[in-house]
Amino acid sequence: MAVQLGARGFDVVITARTTAEGQAREHSSTVTRSDTRPLPGSLRETMAAVEATGARCMALPADLLDRASLGALAARIEERWGAVGVLVNNGRYVGPGQLDHIVDTPIEILDRHLEANVMGALVLIQALVPGMLANGGGRVINITSPAGFENPPAAAGQGGWGLGYAMSKAAFGRIAGVLDVELGDRGIVAVNVHPGFVPTERMKLEAEHFGFDLSTGDNPDMAAVAVAWLASDPGAVALRGATVHAADLCRDHNLLQV
């Protein structure tokens, strides 16, 4: 998504916890075991990819579980580059509780899901939307999931997902619609994007253990191109407050042919 936005001419700010390749963090989806194997991807690598498009890129580390870091992130962006025009909320909680059963998941871990997946996004929205309004408008694009409104196909660990992910995505999925009702007439275009089932590097490490079939996964380019279109095209205004499927948007507008 960051690369596609850069290719569209945006100056891009990226944030994550991992600044350099090889940093190890706990990313197991269950409380029953630990997994700290380093995952590919980092702020440095992504910044280089964005800058290769000719765009400016600023990489600022932050943690969705640390509200102070998010507030500092927003302040730093506006201090250096001014008001943000587009906010893409794509980060989420990574760690135990995603694929555990309800009775096996400590309540404090469910709190982390809600903090990272819902409250973290709201901290950024509250910090950055006033600047959008002062400039006449802006766009908030939230990457959501059908886990927020559909029952899992199986129990967590057997091809389905746990309550932490589902309930936090359900709450997160309501933000765009409320934003639209409150601020749509003042130029804020808020949209949910369902990216499909995208087999990430992390999911590939855990697929066999948790019963996921990644052979039918969606191309991540579809979500990236869809987000770039929603961030820049005037036609996105017609989708205010809606939830759109990235693959359908790409097909309807021939976006992957561009």
Summary of the structure (lengths in Angstrom):
residues: 258
radius of gyration: 17.8
end to end distance: 15.4
largest distance: 50.1
contacts: 840
relative contact order: 0.13
helix: 50%
strand: 11%
